[in-house]
Amino acid sequence: QCPKVLQPVHGRPFLDFMLQPLLAQGFEEFCFCLGHLADQVVSHLRRQWGWLSLSFHVDAEPRGTAGSLRAARRLLDQTFLLVLGDTYLDMDYRSLLGDLAPDALGVMAVSEAPTEVPGNVKISGCTVTQYDKTLGAGATLVDAGAMALRKDALDLIAGTPHPVDLGELFRQMISRNALLAHTVSQPFYDIGTPDRLKLFADHVSKDLGHR
């Protein structure tokens, strides 16, 4: 009955924590791609963050994350940050945008910090060479849930039927040597399971205790 992004963490929705690093760095324009229970998310954002420039795309049917981006294309800038709604990462997001080379379609933030999420990325230099959630012990880097992306990258999945996972978009970019890696040492938190949500809540507890 509660969207994942609104799961409570010490009395506040996870979404509020997720937005904090972005707001602290001056980002004020956001497009939210939503699906199940979208009205709750829209209501919270307009009530709590109404001073931001907000736009919304709501899927009437499951499209997958990449499929949802494709459907929301008209709302997106030519170059934009993509941040997954179930991931918290406190990093320099402007440096991610700055690493997007002219001949690349995207730059993925990959974390080398210990995490509960299995490794899923391999790189060579600054280029992503493999993305697969089944890599496990064969990979020491993890997709940290944030990337800089050119809207033109969505052309690579133009004819792919729904649902389209981000992994399919990543693999299309990798096949063209067009996906770069931005390695971060900061830990990131994925709240995709109750145990991982608890890990993030514990992190918040420690952070509050140090203030």
C-alpha positions as CSV (number, residue, x, y, z in Angstrom):
1,Q,0.0,0.0,0.0
2,C,3.1,2.3,0.1
3,P,5.3,3.0,-2.9
4,K,8.9,1.9,-2.4
5,V,10.2,5.4,-2.7
6,L,7.9,6.5,0.2
7,Q,9.0,3.8,2.6
8,P,9.4,5.5,6.0
9,V,12.9,5.9,7.4
10,H,12.9,7.4,10.9
11,G,9.6,9.0,10.2
12,R,10.5,10.5,6.8
13,P,9.9,9.0,3.3
14,F,13.0,7.6,1.7
15,L,12.5,10.0,-1.2
16,D,13.3,12.9,1.0
17,F,16.7,11.4,1.9
18,M,17.4,10.5,-1.8
19,L,16.8,14.1,-2.9
20,Q,19.0,15.7,-0.3
21,P,22.4,15.4,-2.0
22,L,20.9,16.6,-5.3
23,L,19.3,19.6,-3.7
24,A,22.5,20.5,-1.7
25,Q,24.3,20.7,-5.1
26,G,21.7,23.0,-6.6
27,F,19.6,20.8,-8.7
28,E,16.0,22.1,-8.8
29,E,14.4,20.6,-12.0
30,F,13.2,17.0,-11.7
31,C,11.2,14.6,-13.9
32,F,9.7,11.6,-12.1
33,C,8.9,8.4,-14.0
34,L,6.2,6.7,-11.9
35,G,3.9,3.7,-12.0
36,H,2.3,1.8,-9.1
37,L,0.6,4.1,-6.6
38,A,2.0,7.2,-8.4
39,D,-0.6,9.5,-6.9
40,Q,0.9,9.1,-3.5
41,V,4.3,10.1,-4.8
42,V,3.0,13.1,-6.7
43,S,1.0,14.3,-3.7
44,H,4.0,14.1,-1.4
45,L,6.3,15.9,-3.8
46,R,3.9,18.7,-4.4
47,R,3.2,19.1,-0.7
48,Q,6.8,18.8,0.5
49,W,8.9,20.0,-2.5
50,G,6.4,22.2,-4.3
51,W,9.0,25.0,-4.8
52,L,11.0,22.7,-7.2
53,S,10.3,22.5,-10.9
54,L,8.5,19.1,-11.1
55,S,7.2,17.1,-14.0
56,F,5.8,13.6,-14.0
57,H,5.3,10.7,-16.4
58,V,3.0,7.9,-15.1
59,D,3.0,4.6,-16.8
60,A,-0.5,3.2,-17.4
61,E,1.1,-0.3,-17.9
62,P,4.4,-1.8,-16.9
63,R,7.1,-0.5,-19.3
64,G,10.3,-1.3,-17.4
65,T,12.7,1.5,-16.3
66,A,14.2,2.1,-19.7
67,G,10.7,1.8,-21.3
68,S,9.4,4.4,-18.9
69,L,12.3,6.8,-19.8
70,R,11.5,6.3,-23.5
71,A,7.8,7.1,-22.9
72,A,8.9,10.3,-21.0
73,R,11.3,11.4,-23.7
74,R,9.5,14.7,-24.4
75,L,10.0,15.8,-20.8
76,L,13.8,15.1,-20.7
77,D,16.6,17.5,-21.5
78,Q,19.2,16.5,-24.2
79,T,21.5,15.6,-21.3
80,F,20.1,14.6,-17.9
81,L,20.9,12.8,-14.7
82,L,19.2,9.5,-14.1
83,V,18.8,8.5,-10.5
84,L,17.0,5.4,-9.5
85,G,14.2,5.9,-6.9
86,D,15.3,3.1,-4.6
87,T,19.0,4.1,-4.3
88,Y,20.7,6.6,-2.1
89,L,24.1,7.9,-3.2
90,D,25.9,11.0,-1.7
91,M,28.3,11.9,-4.5
92,D,29.3,14.8,-6.7
93,Y,26.7,14.6,-9.3
94,R,28.0,17.5,-11.4
95,S,31.3,15.6,-11.8
96,L,29.2,12.8,-13.3
97,L,27.8,15.2,-15.9
98,G,31.3,16.6,-16.4
99,D,32.7,13.1,-17.3
100,L,30.2,12.7,-20.2
101,A,32.6,12.8,-23.2
102,P,31.3,14.1,-26.6
103,D,31.5,10.7,-28.2
104,A,29.7,8.9,-25.3
105,L,26.0,8.3,-24.7
106,G,26.2,7.9,-20.9
107,V,28.4,7.8,-17.8
108,M,27.5,5.3,-15.1
109,A,28.4,5.8,-11.5
110,V,30.0,2.5,-10.3
111,S,30.9,1.9,-6.6
112,E,33.9,0.1,-5.4
113,A,32.7,0.3,-1.8
114,P,31.5,-2.9,0.0
115,T,27.8,-3.4,-0.4
116,E,25.1,-6.0,-0.1
117,V,24.4,-5.8,-3.8
118,P,26.3,-8.3,-5.9
119,G,28.9,-7.0,-8.4
120,N,27.4,-6.4,-11.8
121,V,29.8,-4.2,-13.7
122,K,33.2,-4.7,-15.4
123,I,35.2,-1.9,-16.9
124,S,38.4,-1.3,-18.9
125,G,40.0,2.0,-18.2
126,C,37.0,4.3,-18.0
127,T,34.7,2.3,-20.3
128,V,32.1,-0.1,-19.2
129,T,32.7,-3.5,-20.9
130,Q,30.1,-5.7,-19.2
131,Y,26.9,-5.2,-17.3
132,D,25.1,-8.3,-15.9
133,K,23.4,-8.9,-12.6
134,T,24.6,-12.4,-12.6
135,L,28.3,-11.5,-12.6
136,G,28.5,-11.8,-8.8
137,A,32.0,-12.6,-7.6
138,G,33.3,-12.1,-11.1
139,A,32.9,-8.3,-10.7
140,T,34.2,-6.0,-8.0
141,L,32.1,-2.9,-9.1
142,V,28.4,-2.2,-8.7
143,D,26.1,0.0,-10.6
144,A,25.4,2.7,-8.0
145,G,22.0,3.8,-9.4
146,A,23.0,7.1,-10.9
147,M,24.2,8.1,-14.4
148,A,24.5,11.0,-16.8
149,L,22.6,10.1,-20.0
150,R,22.1,11.7,-23.4
151,K,18.5,11.5,-24.6
152,D,19.7,10.1,-28.0
153,A,20.7,6.9,-26.2
154,L,17.0,6.1,-26.0
155,D,17.0,5.6,-29.8
156,L,18.9,2.4,-29.2
157,I,15.8,0.8,-27.7
158,A,13.2,2.5,-30.0
159,G,11.9,-0.8,-31.4
160,T,12.2,-2.9,-28.3
161,P,8.8,-4.1,-26.9
162,H,7.8,-3.4,-23.4
163,P,8.9,-3.9,-20.7
164,V,12.4,-2.7,-21.3
165,D,14.9,-3.0,-18.4
166,L,17.8,-0.6,-18.0
167,G,20.1,-3.5,-18.5
168,E,19.0,-3.7,-22.1
169,L,19.8,-0.1,-22.7
170,F,23.2,-0.5,-21.0
171,R,24.1,-3.5,-23.2
172,Q,23.2,-1.6,-26.3
173,M,25.5,1.3,-25.2
174,I,28.3,-1.1,-24.3
175,S,28.2,-2.8,-27.7
176,R,29.0,0.6,-29.2
177,N,31.7,1.5,-26.6
178,A,29.4,4.4,-25.7
179,L,29.0,3.8,-21.9
180,L,31.7,5.3,-19.6
181,A,32.3,4.6,-15.9
182,H,32.7,7.1,-13.1
183,T,34.1,5.2,-10.1
184,V,33.1,6.3,-6.7
185,S,34.4,5.1,-3.3
186,Q,31.3,6.2,-1.4
187,P,28.9,3.4,-0.3
188,F,25.5,3.5,-1.8
189,Y,22.3,2.1,-0.4
190,D,19.7,0.1,-2.3
191,I,16.4,-0.4,-0.5
192,G,15.1,-3.1,-2.8
193,T,14.6,-5.6,0.1
194,P,13.5,-5.1,3.7
195,D,17.0,-6.0,4.9
196,R,18.6,-3.4,2.7
197,L,16.1,-0.8,3.8
198,K,17.1,-1.5,7.4
199,L,20.8,-1.0,6.5
200,F,20.0,2.4,5.2
201,A,17.9,3.2,8.3
202,D,21.0,2.2,10.4
203,H,23.2,4.5,8.3
204,V,20.8,7.4,8.9
205,S,20.8,6.6,12.7
206,K,24.6,6.8,12.7
207,D,24.5,10.0,10.7
208,L,22.0,11.6,13.1
209,G,24.1,10.4,16.1
210,H,27.1,12.3,14.8
211,R,25.3,15.6,14.6
